[in-house]
Amino acid sequence: MRVVTGLVLAVVWGTAPGFASAADLPVSAEPSWTGTYIGANVGYGWAPGSVGLSESSTDPALDGFLGAAANAGVFPTSLSPGARGLLGGGQAGYNWQLPSGWVVGVEADFNASGITGSSSVTTTPSGFDDTQTGVSKKIDWFGTVRGRAGYLVNPQWLLYATGGLAYGKTSLNFNTTDVTSGCLVNAFICADQTSSGIKLGWTAGAGIETMLTPNWSIKAEYLYVDLGKRSFDATSNTPIVFTASSAYHEQIVDFGLNYHFN
């Protein structure tokens, strides 16, 4: 597989029109960063953090039961799903190269996301049925609209910082099951509910980009994406209501290829 990959890359690198490494560019052939560009990216993201859980009741007569259940540890107070996964998408932007060596611009991207995770626990409390409780969280897709500002350490290499608006679709699921008795009658507590929707937030990060030819560049980038918090009440087959909440703070590393129309 490595030999085949190497041969393919060698053919592409040697035959693509005008495609050469940055090291092969003549010293006098300084690329211009000013102009529109489009590209694609792939990367990996992870979202550390726990899902907070709590219980309440619409029937005051159950307050005593909930207190005893809490003392016995029937339901967990939090679970950590450890969401992570691959992502990929496209980007487009515009740069202005200043005489001082600074490059400023704007960029928008949109990415499909496989960042997902789940966690569950089964409790065996004394005096209560065995209970299994689980959570899962996911980022279906996200996008950003960002400003970029960087400095050319030489004509081919740009170091930059970036930040701006982020948006994306997030989802959170909670479920709990009475393992001992099942969920056939209302006397046993079972619930399964999902909340999902689009959230707005912010992003910030930094990256490095290099021109391979006057029209092609590659980049490596780190982004911190904050899509806020999702919280919802999951109703059960009893008057007990479960509340689940989790923050969506993603860390992303991606690699991109851009074509510059200059």
Contacts in CASP RR format, 6 or more apart in sequence:
PFRMAT RR
TARGET T0000
AUTHOR 0000-0000-0000
METHOD contacts of the structure
MODEL  1
MRVVTGLVLAVVWGTAPGFASAADLPVSAEPSWTGTYIGANVGYGWAPGS
VGLSESSTDPALDGFLGAAANAGVFPTSLSPGARGLLGGGQAGYNWQLPS
GWVVGVEADFNASGITGSSSVTTTPSGFDDTQTGVSKKIDWFGTVRGRAG
YLVNPQWLLYATGGLAYGKTSLNFNTTDVTSGCLVNAFICADQTSSGIKL
GWTAGAGIETMLTPNWSIKAEYLYVDLGKRSFDATSNTPIVFTASSAYHE
QIVDFGLNYHFN
12 19 0 8 1.000
13 19 0 8 1.000
13 21 0 8 1.000
18 213 0 8 1.000
19 212 0 8 1.000
19 213 0 8 1.000
19 216 0 8 1.000
20 212 0 8 1.000
20 213 0 8 1.000
21 212 0 8 1.000
22 156 0 8 1.000
22 157 0 8 1.000
22 210 0 8 1.000
22 211 0 8 1.000
22 212 0 8 1.000
25 31 0 8 1.000
25 156 0 8 1.000
25 211 0 8 1.000
25 213 0 8 1.000
29 214 0 8 1.000
30 155 0 8 1.000
31 155 0 8 1.000
31 156 0 8 1.000
31 211 0 8 1.000
31 213 0 8 1.000
31 214 0 8 1.000
32 97 0 8 1.000
32 214 0 8 1.000
32 262 0 8 1.000
33 95 0 8 1.000
33 97 0 8 1.000
33 103 0 8 1.000
33 152 0 8 1.000
33 158 0 8 1.000
33 211 0 8 1.000
33 260 0 8 1.000
33 262 0 8 1.000
34 95 0 8 1.000
34 96 0 8 1.000
34 97 0 8 1.000
34 262 0 8 1.000
35 94 0 8 1.000
35 95 0 8 1.000
35 96 0 8 1.000
35 260 0 8 1.000
35 261 0 8 1.000
35 262 0 8 1.000
36 92 0 8 1.000
36 93 0 8 1.000
36 94 0 8 1.000
36 260 0 8 1.000
36 261 0 8 1.000
36 262 0 8 1.000
37 92 0 8 1.000
37 93 0 8 1.000
37 94 0 8 1.000
37 95 0 8 1.000
37 217 0 8 1.000
37 258 0 8 1.000
37 259 0 8 1.000
37 260 0 8 1.000
37 261 0 8 1.000
38 90 0 8 1.000
38 91 0 8 1.000
38 92 0 8 1.000
38 93 0 8 1.000
38 258 0 8 1.000
38 259 0 8 1.000
39 90 0 8 1.000
39 91 0 8 1.000
39 92 0 8 1.000
39 256 0 8 1.000
39 257 0 8 1.000
39 258 0 8 1.000
39 259 0 8 1.000
40 88 0 8 1.000
40 89 0 8 1.000
40 90 0 8 1.000
40 91 0 8 1.000
40 256 0 8 1.000
40 257 0 8 1.000
41 88 0 8 1.000
41 89 0 8 1.000
41 90 0 8 1.000
41 91 0 8 1.000
41 109 0 8 1.000
41 111 0 8 1.000
41 221 0 8 1.000
41 254 0 8 1.000
41 255 0 8 1.000
41 256 0 8 1.000
41 257 0 8 1.000
42 86 0 8 1.000
42 87 0 8 1.000
42 88 0 8 1.000
42 89 0 8 1.000
42 254 0 8 1.000
42 255 0 8 1.000
42 256 0 8 1.000
43 86 0 8 1.000
43 87 0 8 1.000
43 88 0 8 1.000
43 252 0 8 1.000
43 253 0 8 1.000
43 254 0 8 1.000
43 255 0 8 1.000
44 84 0 8 1.000
44 85 0 8 1.000
44 86 0 8 1.000
44 87 0 8 1.000
44 252 0 8 1.000
44 253 0 8 1.000
44 254 0 8 1.000
45 84 0 8 1.000
45 85 0 8 1.000
45 86 0 8 1.000
45 87 0 8 1.000
45 115 0 8 1.000
45 250 0 8 1.000
45 251 0 8 1.000
45 252 0 8 1.000
45 253 0 8 1.000
46 82 0 8 1.000
46 83 0 8 1.000
46 84 0 8 1.000
46 85 0 8 1.000
46 115 0 8 1.000
46 250 0 8 1.000
46 251 0 8 1.000
47 82 0 8 1.000
47 83 0 8 1.000
47 84 0 8 1.000
47 115 0 8 1.000
47 137 0 8 1.000
47 139 0 8 1.000
47 248 0 8 1.000
47 249 0 8 1.000
47 250 0 8 1.000
47 251 0 8 1.000
48 82 0 8 1.000
48 249 0 8 1.000
48 251 0 8 1.000
49 80 0 8 1.000
49 82 0 8 1.000
49 246 0 8 1.000
49 247 0 8 1.000
49 249 0 8 1.000
50 78 0 8 1.000
50 79 0 8 1.000
50 80 0 8 1.000
50 246 0 8 1.000
51 78 0 8 1.000
51 79 0 8 1.000
51 80 0 8 1.000
51 81 0 8 1.000
51 119 0 8 1.000
51 135 0 8 1.000
51 137 0 8 1.000
51 172 0 8 1.000
51 174 0 8 1.000
51 244 0 8 1.000
51 245 0 8 1.000
51 246 0 8 1.000
52 77 0 8 1.000
52 78 0 8 1.000
52 79 0 8 1.000
52 244 0 8 1.000
52 245 0 8 1.000
52 246 0 8 1.000
53 75 0 8 1.000
53 76 0 8 1.000
53 77 0 8 1.000
53 78 0 8 1.000
53 79 0 8 1.000
53 133 0 8 1.000
53 135 0 8 1.000
53 174 0 8 1.000
53 242 0 8 1.000
53 243 0 8 1.000
53 244 0 8 1.000
54 77 0 8 1.000
54 242 0 8 1.000
54 243 0 8 1.000
55 66 0 8 1.000
55 69 0 8 1.000
55 70 0 8 1.000
55 75 0 8 1.000
55 240 0 8 1.000
55 241 0 8 1.000
55 242 0 8 1.000
55 243 0 8 1.000
56 66 0 8 1.000
56 240 0 8 1.000
56 241 0 8 1.000
56 243 0 8 1.000
57 63 0 8 1.000
57 66 0 8 1.000
57 239 0 8 1.000
57 240 0 8 1.000
57 241 0 8 1.000
58 239 0 8 1.000
58 241 0 8 1.000
59 239 0 8 1.000
62 238 0 8 1.000
62 239 0 8 1.000
62 240 0 8 1.000
66 240 0 8 1.000
69 75 0 8 1.000
69 125 0 8 1.000
69 128 0 8 1.000
72 125 0 8 1.000
72 126 0 8 1.000
72 127 0 8 1.000
72 128 0 8 1.000
73 123 0 8 1.000
73 125 0 8 1.000
74 123 0 8 1.000
74 125 0 8 1.000
74 128 0 8 1.000
74 131 0 8 1.000
75 123 0 8 1.000
75 131 0 8 1.000
75 133 0 8 1.000
75 176 0 8 1.000
75 242 0 8 1.000
76 121 0 8 1.000
76 123 0 8 1.000
76 133 0 8 1.000
79 119 0 8 1.000
79 120 0 8 1.000
79 121 0 8 1.000
79 133 0 8 1.000
79 134 0 8 1.000
79 135 0 8 1.000
80 119 0 8 1.000
81 117 0 8 1.000
81 118 0 8 1.000
81 119 0 8 1.000
81 135 0 8 1.000
81 136 0 8 1.000
81 137 0 8 1.000
82 117 0 8 1.000
82 119 0 8 1.000
83 115 0 8 1.000
83 116 0 8 1.000
83 117 0 8 1.000
83 137 0 8 1.000
83 138 0 8 1.000
83 139 0 8 1.000
84 115 0 8 1.000
84 116 0 8 1.000
84 117 0 8 1.000
85 113 0 8 1.000
85 114 0 8 1.000
85 115 0 8 1.000
85 116 0 8 1.000
86 114 0 8 1.000
87 111 0 8 1.000
87 112 0 8 1.000
87 113 0 8 1.000
87 114 0 8 1.000
87 115 0 8 1.000
87 252 0 8 1.000
87 254 0 8 1.000
88 111 0 8 1.000
88 112 0 8 1.000
88 113 0 8 1.000
88 254 0 8 1.000
89 109 0 8 1.000
89 110 0 8 1.000
89 111 0 8 1.000
89 112 0 8 1.000
90 109 0 8 1.000
90 110 0 8 1.000
90 111 0 8 1.000
91 107 0 8 1.000
91 108 0 8 1.000
91 109 0 8 1.000
91 110 0 8 1.000
91 256 0 8 1.000
91 258 0 8 1.000
92 107 0 8 1.000
92 108 0 8 1.000
92 109 0 8 1.000
93 105 0 8 1.000
93 106 0 8 1.000
93 107 0 8 1.000
93 108 0 8 1.000
94 105 0 8 1.000
94 106 0 8 1.000
95 103 0 8 1.000
95 104 0 8 1.000
95 105 0 8 1.000
95 148 0 8 1.000
96 103 0 8 1.000
96 104 0 8 1.000
96 105 0 8 1.000
97 103 0 8 1.000
97 152 0 8 1.000
98 104 0 8 1.000
101 151 0 8 1.000
101 152 0 8 1.000
102 149 0 8 1.000
102 150 0 8 1.000
102 151 0 8 1.000
102 152 0 8 1.000
103 148 0 8 1.000
103 149 0 8 1.000
103 150 0 8 1.000
103 151 0 8 1.000
103 152 0 8 1.000
103 158 0 8 1.000
103 160 0 8 1.000
104 147 0 8 1.000
104 148 0 8 1.000
104 149 0 8 1.000
104 150 0 8 1.000
105 147 0 8 1.000
105 148 0 8 1.000
105 149 0 8 1.000
106 145 0 8 1.000
106 146 0 8 1.000
106 147 0 8 1.000
106 148 0 8 1.000
107 144 0 8 1.000
107 145 0 8 1.000
107 146 0 8 1.000
107 147 0 8 1.000
107 148 0 8 1.000
107 162 0 8 1.000
108 143 0 8 1.000
108 144 0 8 1.000
108 145 0 8 1.000
108 146 0 8 1.000
109 143 0 8 1.000
109 144 0 8 1.000
110 141 0 8 1.000
110 142 0 8 1.000
110 143 0 8 1.000
111 141 0 8 1.000
111 142 0 8 1.000
111 143 0 8 1.000
112 140 0 8 1.000
112 141 0 8 1.000
113 139 0 8 1.000
113 140 0 8 1.000
113 141 0 8 1.000
113 142 0 8 1.000
114 138 0 8 1.000
114 139 0 8 1.000
115 138 0 8 1.000
115 139 0 8 1.000
115 250 0 8 1.000
116 136 0 8 1.000
116 137 0 8 1.000
116 138 0 8 1.000
116 139 0 8 1.000
117 136 0 8 1.000
117 137 0 8 1.000
117 138 0 8 1.000
118 134 0 8 1.000
118 135 0 8 1.000
118 136 0 8 1.000
118 137 0 8 1.000
119 134 0 8 1.000
119 135 0 8 1.000
119 136 0 8 1.000
120 132 0 8 1.000
120 133 0 8 1.000
120 134 0 8 1.000
120 135 0 8 1.000
121 132 0 8 1.000
121 133 0 8 1.000
121 134 0 8 1.000
122 130 0 8 1.000
122 131 0 8 1.000
122 132 0 8 1.000
122 133 0 8 1.000
122 179 0 8 1.000
123 130 0 8 1.000
123 131 0 8 1.000
123 132 0 8 1.000
123 133 0 8 1.000
124 130 0 8 1.000
125 131 0 8 1.000
129 178 0 8 1.000
129 179 0 8 1.000
129 180 0 8 1.000
129 181 0 8 1.000
129 188 0 8 1.000
130 178 0 8 1.000
130 179 0 8 1.000
130 180 0 8 1.000
131 176 0 8 1.000
131 177 0 8 1.000
131 178 0 8 1.000
131 179 0 8 1.000
131 189 0 8 1.000
132 176 0 8 1.000
132 177 0 8 1.000
132 179 0 8 1.000
133 174 0 8 1.000
133 175 0 8 1.000
133 176 0 8 1.000
133 177 0 8 1.000
134 174 0 8 1.000
134 175 0 8 1.000
134 176 0 8 1.000
135 172 0 8 1.000
135 173 0 8 1.000
135 174 0 8 1.000
135 175 0 8 1.000
135 244 0 8 1.000
135 246 0 8 1.000
136 172 0 8 1.000
136 173 0 8 1.000
137 170 0 8 1.000
137 171 0 8 1.000
137 172 0 8 1.000
137 173 0 8 1.000
137 230 0 8 1.000
137 246 0 8 1.000
137 248 0 8 1.000
138 170 0 8 1.000
138 171 0 8 1.000
138 172 0 8 1.000
139 168 0 8 1.000
139 169 0 8 1.000
139 170 0 8 1.000
139 227 0 8 1.000
139 248 0 8 1.000
139 250 0 8 1.000
140 168 0 8 1.000
140 169 0 8 1.000
140 170 0 8 1.000
140 171 0 8 1.000
140 196 0 8 1.000
141 168 0 8 1.000
141 169 0 8 1.000
142 166 0 8 1.000
142 167 0 8 1.000
142 168 0 8 1.000
142 169 0 8 1.000
142 225 0 8 1.000
142 227 0 8 1.000
142 250 0 8 1.000
143 166 0 8 1.000
143 167 0 8 1.000
143 168 0 8 1.000
144 163 0 8 1.000
144 164 0 8 1.000
144 165 0 8 1.000
144 166 0 8 1.000
144 167 0 8 1.000
144 203 0 8 1.000
144 223 0 8 1.000
144 225 0 8 1.000
145 164 0 8 1.000
145 165 0 8 1.000
146 162 0 8 1.000
146 163 0 8 1.000
146 164 0 8 1.000
146 165 0 8 1.000
146 203 0 8 1.000
147 162 0 8 1.000
147 163 0 8 1.000
147 164 0 8 1.000
148 160 0 8 1.000
148 161 0 8 1.000
148 162 0 8 1.000
148 163 0 8 1.000
149 160 0 8 1.000
149 161 0 8 1.000
149 162 0 8 1.000
150 158 0 8 1.000
150 159 0 8 1.000
150 160 0 8 1.000
150 161 0 8 1.000
151 158 0 8 1.000
151 159 0 8 1.000
151 160 0 8 1.000
152 158 0 8 1.000
153 159 0 8 1.000
155 211 0 8 1.000
156 210 0 8 1.000
156 211 0 8 1.000
157 208 0 8 1.000
157 209 0 8 1.000
157 210 0 8 1.000
158 208 0 8 1.000
158 209 0 8 1.000
158 210 0 8 1.000
159 206 0 8 1.000
159 207 0 8 1.000
159 208 0 8 1.000
160 206 0 8 1.000
160 207 0 8 1.000
160 208 0 8 1.000
160 209 0 8 1.000
161 204 0 8 1.000
161 205 0 8 1.000
161 206 0 8 1.000
161 207 0 8 1.000
162 203 0 8 1.000
162 204 0 8 1.000
162 205 0 8 1.000
162 206 0 8 1.000
162 207 0 8 1.000
162 221 0 8 1.000
162 223 0 8 1.000
163 202 0 8 1.000
163 203 0 8 1.000
163 204 0 8 1.000
163 205 0 8 1.000
164 202 0 8 1.000
164 203 0 8 1.000
164 204 0 8 1.000
165 200 0 8 1.000
165 201 0 8 1.000
165 202 0 8 1.000
165 203 0 8 1.000
166 200 0 8 1.000
166 201 0 8 1.000
166 202 0 8 1.000
166 203 0 8 1.000
166 225 0 8 1.000
166 226 0 8 1.000
166 227 0 8 1.000
167 198 0 8 1.000
167 199 0 8 1.000
167 200 0 8 1.000
167 201 0 8 1.000
167 227 0 8 1.000
168 198 0 8 1.000
168 199 0 8 1.000
168 200 0 8 1.000
168 227 0 8 1.000
169 196 0 8 1.000
169 197 0 8 1.000
169 198 0 8 1.000
169 199 0 8 1.000
170 196 0 8 1.000
170 197 0 8 1.000
170 199 0 8 1.000
170 227 0 8 1.000
170 230 0 8 1.000
170 248 0 8 1.000
171 194 0 8 1.000
171 195 0 8 1.000
171 196 0 8 1.000
171 197 0 8 1.000
171 230 0 8 1.000
172 194 0 8 1.000
172 195 0 8 1.000
172 196 0 8 1.000
172 230 0 8 1.000
172 232 0 8 1.000
172 244 0 8 1.000
172 245 0 8 1.000
172 246 0 8 1.000
173 192 0 8 1.000
173 193 0 8 1.000
173 194 0 8 1.000
173 195 0 8 1.000
174 191 0 8 1.000
174 192 0 8 1.000
174 193 0 8 1.000
174 194 0 8 1.000
174 232 0 8 1.000
174 234 0 8 1.000
174 242 0 8 1.000
174 244 0 8 1.000
175 191 0 8 1.000
175 192 0 8 1.000
175 193 0 8 1.000
175 234 0 8 1.000
176 189 0 8 1.000
176 190 0 8 1.000
176 191 0 8 1.000
176 192 0 8 1.000
176 236 0 8 1.000
176 242 0 8 1.000
177 183 0 8 1.000
177 190 0 8 1.000
178 188 0 8 1.000
178 189 0 8 1.000
178 190 0 8 1.000
181 187 0 8 1.000
181 188 0 8 1.000
182 188 0 8 1.000
182 190 0 8 1.000
183 190 0 8 1.000
183 237 0 8 1.000
186 237 0 8 1.000
186 238 0 8 1.000
187 238 0 8 1.000
188 237 0 8 1.000
189 236 0 8 1.000
189 237 0 8 1.000
189 238 0 8 1.000
189 240 0 8 1.000
190 236 0 8 1.000
190 237 0 8 1.000
191 234 0 8 1.000
191 235 0 8 1.000
191 236 0 8 1.000
191 237 0 8 1.000
191 242 0 8 1.000
192 234 0 8 1.000
193 232 0 8 1.000
193 234 0 8 1.000
193 235 0 8 1.000
195 230 0 8 1.000
195 231 0 8 1.000
195 232 0 8 1.000
195 244 0 8 1.000
199 227 0 8 1.000
199 228 0 8 1.000
199 230 0 8 1.000
199 248 0 8 1.000
200 227 0 8 1.000
201 225 0 8 1.000
201 226 0 8 1.000
201 227 0 8 1.000
201 228 0 8 1.000
202 225 0 8 1.000
202 226 0 8 1.000
203 223 0 8 1.000
203 224 0 8 1.000
203 225 0 8 1.000
203 226 0 8 1.000
204 223 0 8 1.000
204 224 0 8 1.000
205 221 0 8 1.000
205 222 0 8 1.000
205 223 0 8 1.000
205 224 0 8 1.000
206 221 0 8 1.000
206 222 0 8 1.000
207 219 0 8 1.000
207 220 0 8 1.000
207 221 0 8 1.000
207 222 0 8 1.000
208 219 0 8 1.000
208 220 0 8 1.000
208 221 0 8 1.000
209 217 0 8 1.000
209 218 0 8 1.000
209 219 0 8 1.000
209 258 0 8 1.000
210 217 0 8 1.000
210 218 0 8 1.000
210 219 0 8 1.000
211 217 0 8 1.000
211 260 0 8 1.000
212 218 0 8 1.000
214 260 0 8 1.000
214 262 0 8 1.000
215 259 0 8 1.000
215 260 0 8 1.000
215 261 0 8 1.000
215 262 0 8 1.000
216 257 0 8 1.000
216 258 0 8 1.000
216 259 0 8 1.000
216 260 0 8 1.000
217 257 0 8 1.000
217 258 0 8 1.000
217 260 0 8 1.000
218 255 0 8 1.000
218 256 0 8 1.000
218 257 0 8 1.000
218 258 0 8 1.000
219 255 0 8 1.000
219 256 0 8 1.000
219 257 0 8 1.000
219 258 0 8 1.000
220 253 0 8 1.000
220 254 0 8 1.000
220 255 0 8 1.000
220 256 0 8 1.000
221 252 0 8 1.000
221 253 0 8 1.000
221 254 0 8 1.000
221 255 0 8 1.000
221 256 0 8 1.000
222 251 0 8 1.000
222 252 0 8 1.000
222 253 0 8 1.000
223 250 0 8 1.000
223 251 0 8 1.000
223 252 0 8 1.000
223 254 0 8 1.000
224 249 0 8 1.000
224 250 0 8 1.000
224 251 0 8 1.000
224 252 0 8 1.000
225 248 0 8 1.000
225 249 0 8 1.000
225 250 0 8 1.000
225 251 0 8 1.000
225 252 0 8 1.000
226 248 0 8 1.000
226 249 0 8 1.000
226 250 0 8 1.000
227 248 0 8 1.000
227 249 0 8 1.000
227 250 0 8 1.000
228 247 0 8 1.000
228 248 0 8 1.000
228 249 0 8 1.000
229 245 0 8 1.000
229 246 0 8 1.000
229 247 0 8 1.000
229 248 0 8 1.000
230 245 0 8 1.000
230 246 0 8 1.000
230 248 0 8 1.000
231 243 0 8 1.000
231 244 0 8 1.000
231 245 0 8 1.000
231 246 0 8 1.000
232 243 0 8 1.000
232 244 0 8 1.000
232 245 0 8 1.000
233 241 0 8 1.000
233 242 0 8 1.000
233 243 0 8 1.000
234 241 0 8 1.000
234 242 0 8 1.000
234 243 0 8 1.000
234 244 0 8 1.000
235 241 0 8 1.000
236 242 0 8 1.000
END
